[in-house]
Amino acid sequence: MSQTRLLSSGAEACVLTFENVSWTAPNGRKVLGGVNGVVLGGTVTAIMGASGAGKTTLLQTLGGQVFPPRPCC
């Protein structure tokens, strides 16, 4: 199924799809595990969760600001 949308201008909206996003902090704590989602262009999307649930880490990971820790030595 296509997830294409047209904006009111007639232009095609962007779609952000992510699958199995995981991230473990350098101290070994798993912050994200198997997160999936679809964000359609032209829509408002909320990421909700408890304090410390990984909302900011998810956004930073999707934006390329957080990377897996490098192996030591």
Secondary structure, DSSP 8 states (H G I E B T S, - for coil): -----B-TTS-B--EEEEEEEEEE-TTS-EEEEEEEEEEETTS-------TTSSHHHHHHHHTT---------
